[in-house]
Amino acid sequence: MKKVTIILVEVLFAVGVAYSQQVRIAPFIEKTVAGNQYGTQLLFQTKNKWNFGGFYQTSLQHSSEGIQSANPFFGIAVSAPLVKSEKINFQFNTRCGIVNQLFVVVVPGLETELKVSKTISLSTLMSIRMSYPSALLKFNITI
Amino acid sequence: MERQLNISNALMSTNIVMWVAILVLASSCEPAVEPTRRFITYKGDHYSWPKLLESLQSQKLVFDARFNETAKYDFGALAVQSDKNKLMGFCDCNSLPHENSARFAWQWFNNQLEIYAYCYVKGERQEKYVGVVDINTYNHFEVEFTSDQYIFRLNAQPAVTMKRGSACSVGSYSKLWPYFGGHVAAPHDVIIDIRSIY
């Protein structure tokens, strides 16, 4: 399983680099029914405004030993444009990955991206996680 | 060429409202919703409503459940009365319910609501008595799995363990929701409130 995951990620990375017009890094915060999660996405954007890449997110829990991460969720993210304009894009987004290194999870959602400048944009993403709505706020930086 | 859109003021306003809502949501620490659901198995049916698709995301399934007067029934025949109704649990790694799964089950028997651990291990059904619960009050349930066993906990009672037989580790673990029966469908509407704890 590990080998397959590594090969998949490498293939996606190679295809991403080959087809991408832009590379983006996007820190985000997601509010789920189980609490807040914090993470980052590395995305490749094609000419047609498709985005694909990888993500990692985790909860932060306070304990006697300090702040610890919990329920890590990592995998691949793909978003397809539904409506495009100069300032605002609407996208269908899917995250597919593994939670707590055991549980395969697919998270569909709808994303609105608001462009602030050439290199910076903000996104909101409404998804379904653990069968409840979740809200994600993302800060996209084009490298 | 990129399609140019003339975005109306209404669309812009909607977006602003959505942005403000999400900013408020993201900046607060409290859960956005109280994850309590009412499951109803209608008379003559086995499956409960709403029907949900959700997968487990940790090695422990934790929830509180409340039964009410609708949990009482009398089928007369002992064999039917002792059929186990399913409360909640999960399918083990990439398995179907009748292959590898772990659930709490319940039955109205001897004028009390009895709770059982109910598992399928490599297609073989296993049951163990866990305890008795009161109706009209929330009771605490936990099912945890380790590499080789399921651990069932009910309120403060001693844990009950059962053998686990799943062949894989990474995969889909879909949750299983209330189901009436056994062989006989619900004699009347049966209501169970379940509060998931994440």
Contacts between the chains, C-beta under 8 A, distances in Angstrom:
chain1	res1	chain2	res2	distance
A	1	B	170	5.2
A	29	B	26	5.1
A	30	B	26	7.9
A	31	B	25	5.0
A	31	B	26	5.2
A	31	B	28	7.9
A	31	B	32	5.8
A	32	B	32	7.9
A	32	B	198	8.0
A	33	B	31	5.9
A	33	B	32	6.5
A	33	B	33	5.9
A	33	B	35	5.3
A	33	B	196	7.9
A	33	B	198	6.0
A	34	B	31	7.5
A	34	B	198	3.4
A	35	B	29	7.7
A	35	B	31	6.6
A	35	B	198	7.4
A	36	B	26	7.3
A	36	B	29	7.0
A	71	B	57	6.8
A	71	B	58	6.7
A	83	B	3	8.0
A	83	B	5	6.5
A	84	B	2	5.7
A	84	B	3	5.7
A	84	B	5	7.4
A	85	B	2	7.9
A	85	B	3	7.4
A	85	B	4	6.5
A	85	B	5	3.9
A	85	B	7	6.3
A	86	B	2	7.6
A	86	B	4	7.0
A	87	B	7	7.2
A	88	B	5	7.8
A	88	B	7	6.2
A	88	B	15	6.9
A	98	B	170	6.5
A	99	B	57	4.4
A	99	B	58	7.6
A	100	B	57	6.5
A	100	B	58	5.7
A	100	B	59	7.2
A	101	B	170	7.3
A	102	B	59	7.2
A	102	B	93	7.9
A	102	B	169	5.9
A	102	B	170	5.7
A	102	B	171	7.8
A	102	B	173	7.7
A	103	B	55	6.2
A	103	B	56	6.0
A	103	B	57	5.0
A	103	B	58	7.6
A	103	B	170	7.9
A	103	B	171	7.8
A	103	B	172	7.5
A	103	B	173	5.7
A	104	B	55	7.4
A	104	B	170	6.8
A	104	B	171	5.6
A	104	B	172	5.0
A	105	B	55	6.1
A	105	B	57	6.4
A	112	B	15	6.3
A	112	B	18	6.9
A	114	B	15	7.1
A	114	B	19	7.5
A	122	B	19	7.9
A	124	B	18	6.2
A	124	B	19	6.2
A	124	B	22	4.8
A	130	B	54	6.2
A	130	B	57	6.5
A	130	B	196	7.8
A	130	B	198	6.5
A	131	B	52	5.4
A	131	B	53	7.1
A	131	B	54	4.1
A	132	B	32	7.5
A	132	B	33	5.8
A	132	B	35	6.4
A	133	B	32	7.4
A	133	B	33	7.8
A	134	B	32	7.9
A	135	B	21	7.7
A	135	B	22	4.7
A	135	B	25	4.8
A	135	B	26	6.3
A	135	B	32	7.3
A	136	B	22	7.9
A	137	B	22	5.6
A	137	B	23	6.8
A	137	B	26	4.9
